[in-house]
Amino acid sequence: MAQAAAMAHIADLAEYVATSPSSYHAAASAAKRLDAAGFTALNENDAWSLGPGGYYVVRDGAVIAWVQPQGATATTGFHILGAHTDSPGFKLKPKPTTSSHGWWQAGVEVYGGPLLNSWLDRELVLAGRLVLRDGSVHLAKTEPILRIPQLAIHLDRQVNDGLTLDKQAHTHPIFGLGDAAEADILAVLAASAGVDPAQVAGYDILTAPAQPGEVFGVGKNFFASSRLDNLSSVHAGLIALADYARKPEGQHIAMLAAFDHEELGSESRSGACGPFLEELLQRIQASLGAGVEDTARALANSVCLSADAGHAVHPNYAERHDPANRPLVNGGPLLKINANQRYATDAVGAAAFAVWCEAAGVPYQEFVSNNRVPCGSTIGPLTATRIGIRTVDVGIPLLSMHSAREMCGVDDPWYLSKVARVFFEQ
C-alpha cells in the first residue's frame, strides 16, 4: 500500500512538473489545483474579507496559499511551508533572435547556477509569460524547438579530459534554418500563446527540458525529472495543504509560501527577501483584529518549514560528503543543518521535525556539509531574518542537483508530503 501511494504521488509530481516549465506556469498550475480543492483566489488590489477557509494569492511566479481554521484569533500563529518555483536554466535576452552561418539561434542568458553541460544535446521548450501592450499577461509554452548542440569529439579531441563551455559563445541554442531576416523566436512564442506578436511589449521567457519525468531502476526505485529543485517541495506542500483543507483541525493558520527567484538570491518582489509573505501575514492578522502586541505573540507562536531539495551521497564522489552523515535516496527527507546558518535549523527546530516525522510515520536523515565543501543556502535563513519566526530547513535528497535532469527516490517526495500534512495540523 505504501509503495502504491508513493508511486501515485510520483505520477502526480511528474504531471505537475510537466505543467510547470517556468515559475509562472508553476504558480498558475498551483492555482488550478487550489481552485479544484475549493480555495478562494484573492486579488492583491482588492479589499479582503477573510474568514475560515482556504485562500491563495498569485504574485508573478510566486503563490501563497493558506487555510484559516475556525476559531482563529489575533494571536493565532502560522505554520508556513516555504519553497520556491524557479529552477536554474537559461532566460531569453532582449533582441532574442540571432543567426549564424544559416542557423537560427536564440539569444539566452544564464539563469542561476545550472550544470551547463547537462543542457547540451537536449530538446528544449521556451516557456514563461508575455505581456501585451494593453497590460494583459499570457502564459506561453512552445513545442520542443531548441537544442544546444555539443561540438563533436572529432573537432575537440581533448574534450573528455575536461569540457570547458564559454557561457556567451557556447550556450546559444539553435531553433531553425534559413534567412536571418525570417528568424523570429518571439513570433513562435506569440503563436503558442495565441496572441499577436506585434502586441508583445515585454516577456519573461526561460528554457525547460522537454523530456517528461520517468521512474527507472531495478525495482522502480528512482525518479528522474527536470525542476525537482524545487517543484518537489511545492508539489508536496500543495498536496498536504489541499488535504488539510478538507478537515482543518489544527490550532494554527496553515500556509504554503512558494516564492520565485530563489536561484538568483531571492531579491525580488516575489522572492523570499521581498515583502510578499510579510504583507500577506499583516493582512491576515489585520482581518483578525491584531494589534502590535497580538502580532508579536502570533509570530512568536509560528514556525516555517523551509523545504528545498538537498544532496544525497554520491557514490562516485563520496569524498565530497561528510564522512558521518551520508543520506541516501528513499531514506526520508533531509533535516539540513549548518553551523554558519546557511540553513536555519536549530536544536528546537530539529526536535520538532523529529516529532512531526514520527507522527507521520516517516523516516528522516540529517544532512551536513563536508567542511571543505561549503553548502548553498535556502529561503530558510532569509525568512527567519525578515519575519523573525523559527525556521527549520528540510528537503528531499537528490543526485545531479541543478542538472537539466535531476534524480530522487520515488518514496521521498511522498514522505515529505506526509510530514507537511502533520506539520500543518500539529
C-alpha positions in Angstrom: 0.0 0.0 0.0 2.8 2.4 0.9 4.6 1.7 -2.4 1.4 2.3 -4.3 0.8 5.6 -2.5 4.4 6.7 -3.3 4.1 5.8 -6.9 0.8 7.7 -7.2 2.5 10.7 -5.7 5.4 10.5 -8.1 3.0 10.2 -11.1 1.2 13.4 -9.9 4.5 15.1 -9.3 5.6 14.3 -12.9 2.3 15.8 -14.1 2.9 19.0 -12.0 6.4 19.4 -13.4 5.1 18.9 -16.9 2.6 21.7 -16.5 5.2 23.9 -14.8 8.0 24.6 -17.3 8.5 28.1 -15.8 7.8 29.7 -12.4 4.8 31.5 -13.9 3.4 28.2 -15.1 4.2 26.6 -11.7 2.1 29.3 -9.9 -0.7 29.0 -12.4 -0.8 25.2 -12.2 -0.8 25.5 -8.4 -3.7 27.9 -8.6 -5.7 25.4 -10.7 -5.1 22.7 -8.1 -6.1 25.1 -5.3 -9.3 26.1 -7.2 -10.2 22.4 -7.5 -9.7 22.0 -3.8 -12.1 24.8 -3.0 -9.7 27.6 -2.2 -10.7 31.2 -2.9 -8.4 33.3 -5.2 -7.7 36.8 -3.9 -6.5 39.8 -5.8 -4.0 42.0 -4.0 -5.7 45.1 -5.4 -9.0 44.3 -3.7 -10.2 44.7 -0.1 -10.3 41.3 1.6 -13.0 39.8 3.8 -11.5 36.8 5.4 -13.0 34.1 7.5 -12.5 30.3 8.0 -11.5 28.5 4.8 -8.8 28.3 2.2 -7.3 31.2 0.2 -4.5 31.9 -2.2 -2.7 34.8 -3.9 -0.5 34.7 -7.0 2.1 37.3 -7.5 4.0 36.9 -10.7 5.8 33.5 -10.4 5.0 33.0 -6.7 2.0 31.7 -4.9 1.0 31.8 -1.3 -2.0 29.8 0.0 -3.4 29.3 3.4 -6.1 27.7 5.4 -7.7 29.7 8.3 -9.3 27.4 10.9 -12.5 28.0 12.8 -11.8 30.0 15.9 -8.6 31.8 14.7 -7.8 34.9 16.7 -5.5 37.8 16.6 -2.8 35.8 18.3 -3.1 32.6 16.2 0.2 31.5 14.9 1.2 30.3 11.4 2.7 27.1 10.2 4.3 28.0 6.9 5.9 25.6 4.5 8.3 27.7 2.3 9.5 26.6 -1.1 10.4 28.1 -4.5 9.1 27.8 -8.0 12.1 28.6 -10.1 15.0 26.4 -11.3 18.4 27.1 -13.0 18.5 27.3 -16.8 18.6 30.0 -19.4 16.4 33.1 -19.9 15.7 34.8 -23.2 17.5 38.1 -23.8 16.3 41.3 -25.4 16.6 41.1 -29.2 16.4 37.3 -28.7 16.8 36.1 -32.3 20.2 35.7 -33.8 21.6 34.0 -36.9 24.9 32.4 -37.6 26.1 30.5 -40.8 22.5 29.8 -41.8 21.4 28.6 -38.3 18.7 30.4 -36.4 19.7 30.8 -32.7 18.0 32.1 -29.6 19.9 34.7 -27.5 19.8 33.5 -23.9 21.4 34.5 -20.6 22.3 32.0 -17.9 19.7 32.0 -15.1 21.0 30.9 -11.7 23.7 28.2 -11.4 22.9 25.4 -13.9 25.2 22.5 -14.6 25.8 23.8 -18.1 27.0 20.5 -19.6 23.7 18.8 -18.7 21.8 21.2 -21.0 23.7 20.1 -24.1 22.1 17.8 -26.7 18.6 18.0 -25.1 15.4 19.1 -26.8 14.2 22.2 -25.0 11.0 24.3 -24.9 10.6 28.0 -24.2 8.1 28.9 -21.5 7.1 31.9 -19.4 4.9 34.9 -19.8 4.2 37.5 -22.5 2.9 40.9 -21.6 0.9 42.8 -24.3 0.6 46.5 -24.9 -2.7 46.5 -23.2 -1.1 45.1 -20.0 -2.6 41.7 -20.3 -0.4 38.7 -19.3 -0.4 35.5 -21.3 1.4 32.2 -20.5 3.4 30.8 -23.4 5.0 27.5 -24.0 6.4 26.2 -27.3 6.8 22.7 -28.6 10.4 21.3 -28.3 12.1 23.7 -30.7 15.6 24.3 -29.2 18.8 22.4 -28.8 22.3 23.4 -27.6 24.5 21.1 -29.7 27.8 19.9 -28.4 30.9 20.0 -30.5 31.8 16.6 -32.0 34.7 14.8 -30.4 36.4 14.8 -33.8 36.7 18.6 -33.6 37.8 18.6 -29.9 40.0 15.6 -29.2 40.7 16.6 -25.6 37.0 17.1 -24.6 36.9 14.0 -22.4 39.9 15.4 -20.4 37.9 18.4 -19.4 34.9 20.2 -21.0 35.0 24.0 -20.9 31.9 25.9 -22.0 32.0 29.7 -22.7 28.7 31.0 -21.3 28.4 33.5 -24.1 29.8 31.6 -27.1 28.7 28.0 -26.5 25.2 28.1 -24.9 23.0 29.7 -27.6 20.5 27.1 -28.7 19.6 26.5 -32.4 15.9 26.5 -33.4 15.8 26.7 -37.2 17.4 27.2 -40.6 17.0 29.9 -43.2 17.5 33.6 -44.0 18.4 35.7 -41.0 15.6 38.2 -41.8 13.0 35.5 -41.4 14.0 34.3 -38.0 11.7 35.5 -35.2 11.6 33.5 -31.9 9.0 35.9 -30.4 6.6 35.1 -33.2 6.8 31.4 -32.3 6.2 32.3 -28.7 3.2 34.5 -29.5 1.7 31.8 -31.7 2.0 29.3 -28.8 0.0 31.8 -26.6 -2.5 32.7 -29.3 -1.6 36.4 -29.3 -0.5 38.9 -32.0 3.3 39.1 -31.9 3.1 42.8 -32.8 1.3 43.4 -29.5 4.1 41.8 -27.3 5.7 44.6 -25.3 7.5 42.5 -22.6 8.4 38.9 -21.8 9.9 36.7 -19.1 10.8 33.5 -21.0 13.0 30.6 -19.9 14.2 27.3 -21.3 12.9 24.0 -20.0 13.8 20.4 -20.9 11.1 18.7 -23.0 11.7 15.2 -21.7 9.0 14.1 -19.2 9.8 12.6 -15.8 10.3 8.9 -15.6 10.5 6.2 -13.0 13.5 3.9 -13.5 16.0 1.5 -11.8 15.7 -2.1 -10.6 12.6 -2.2 -8.5 11.5 1.2 -10.0 13.1 2.9 -7.0 14.3 6.1 -8.8 12.7 9.1 -10.5 14.4 11.4 -13.0 13.0 14.8 -14.0 13.8 18.4 -14.6 13.0 21.0 -11.9 12.9 18.6 -8.9 14.7 21.5 -7.2 12.3 22.7 -6.1 9.0 21.7 -7.6 9.2 18.5 -5.5 8.7 20.7 -2.4 6.0 23.0 -3.9 4.0 19.9 -5.0 4.4 18.2 -1.6 3.1 21.4 0.1 0.2 21.7 -2.3 -0.9 18.1 -1.8 -0.6 18.4 2.0 -2.4 21.8 2.2 -5.3 20.7 0.0 -5.7 17.5 2.1 -5.6 19.5 5.3 -8.2 22.0 4.0 -10.8 19.1 3.8 -10.7 18.9 7.6 -8.7 21.7 9.2 -8.5 20.8 12.9 -5.2 22.5 13.7 -4.6 25.4 16.0 -2.5 27.4 13.6 -3.1 29.0 10.2 -1.6 26.5 7.7 0.3 28.2 4.8 2.3 27.3 1.7 4.6 30.1 0.5 6.1 29.2 -2.9 8.5 32.1 -3.8 10.2 32.9 -7.1 13.8 33.8 -7.8 15.4 31.7 -5.1 18.1 30.6 -7.6 19.1 34.2 -8.0 19.2 35.1 -4.3 15.5 35.8 -3.7 15.9 39.6 -4.0 12.7 40.5 -5.9 9.1 41.4 -5.2 8.1 37.8 -5.4 11.2 36.4 -3.7 11.7 35.4 -0.1 13.7 38.6 0.5 10.8 40.7 -0.8 7.7 41.8 1.1 5.2 39.3 -0.3 4.9 37.0 2.7 5.1 39.8 5.3 2.4 41.8 3.6 0.1 38.8 3.5 0.7 38.0 7.1 -0.1 41.6 8.0 -3.4 41.5 6.0 -4.5 38.2 7.6 -3.7 39.5 11.1 -5.5 42.8 10.4 -8.6 40.8 9.4 -8.4 39.1 12.8 -8.1 42.5 14.6 -4.5 42.1 15.6 -2.5 45.0 17.2 1.2 45.2 17.8 1.1 43.0 20.8 -1.1 40.4 19.1 1.2 40.3 16.1 4.3 39.8 18.2 2.6 36.9 20.1 1.3 35.3 16.8 4.8 35.4 15.2 6.4 34.0 18.4 3.9 31.1 18.1 4.8 30.5 14.4 7.2 28.3 12.6 8.5 27.9 9.0 9.4 24.6 7.4 11.7 25.7 4.6 11.5 22.8 2.1 14.2 22.8 -0.5 16.0 19.9 -2.1 19.3 18.7 -0.7 22.1 16.3 -1.6 22.2 12.5 -1.3 25.6 10.9 -1.0 27.1 10.5 -4.5 28.7 7.0 -4.8 31.4 8.3 -7.3 32.3 11.3 -5.2 31.9 10.1 -1.6 34.8 12.3 -0.5 32.8 15.4 -1.2 30.3 14.5 1.6 30.6 14.5 5.3 32.1 11.2 6.4 29.5 10.5 9.2 26.3 11.9 7.6 25.6 10.3 4.2 21.9 10.3 3.3 20.5 8.1 0.6 17.5 8.5 -1.6 14.4 6.8 -0.3 15.8 7.2 3.3 13.4 10.0 4.0 13.6 13.8 3.9 16.7 15.6 5.0 17.0 17.7 8.1 19.5 20.3 6.9 22.0 21.7 9.4 24.8 24.2 9.1 26.9 25.8 11.8 27.1 29.1 9.9 23.3 29.4 9.5 23.3 28.7 5.7 20.4 26.6 6.9 18.2 27.9 9.7 17.7 24.7 11.6 18.5 24.9 15.4 18.1 22.3 18.1 14.5 23.3 18.9 13.5 23.0 15.2 15.4 19.7 14.9 13.5 18.3 17.8 10.2 19.5 16.4 10.9 17.9 13.0 11.7 14.6 14.6 8.3 14.7 16.3 6.5 15.6 13.1 8.2 12.7 11.2 7.4 10.3 14.0 3.8 11.3 13.9 3.7 10.9 10.1 5.4 7.5 10.2 8.2 8.8 8.1 12.0 8.3 8.4 14.3 11.3 8.1 18.0 11.9 7.6 20.4 14.6 8.8 22.5 16.5 6.3 25.6 18.5 7.0 28.3 19.6 4.6 31.9 18.4 4.4 34.0 21.3 5.9 36.0 21.6 2.7 32.8 21.9 0.5 30.7 24.8 1.7 26.9 24.4 1.2 24.5 26.6 -0.6 21.6 28.2 1.2 17.8 28.4 1.0 14.9 30.7 1.7 15.1 29.5 5.3 17.6 32.0 6.8 16.0 34.7 4.7 12.6 34.1 6.0 13.8 33.7 9.6 15.7 37.1 9.3 12.9 39.0 7.6 9.9 37.7 9.5 11.6 36.6 12.8 10.0 33.2 13.2 11.7 29.9 14.0 12.6 28.1 10.8 13.6 24.5 10.1 15.4 23.6 6.8 14.4 20.3 5.2 14.1 18.8 1.7 14.3 15.6 -0.3 17.7 14.2 -1.2 18.8 14.5 -4.9 21.6 13.5 -7.2 22.5 15.8 -10.0 21.1 18.9 -8.4 21.0 21.9 -10.8 21.2 19.5 -13.8 18.7 19.7 -16.6 17.6 16.3 -15.3 17.8 15.6 -11.6 17.2 12.4 -9.7 15.4 11.4 -6.5 14.0 8.3 -4.9 10.3 7.5 -5.5 9.5 7.4 -1.8 11.0 10.7 -0.6 8.5 13.3 -2.2 5.7 11.3 -0.7 7.4 11.2 2.7 7.8 15.0 2.5 4.2 15.5 1.8 3.2 13.2 4.7 5.4 15.3 7.1 4.0 18.5 5.7 0.4 17.3 6.4 1.3 16.6 10.0 3.2 20.0 10.2 0.1 21.8 9.1 -2.1 20.2 11.7 0.1 19.8 14.8 
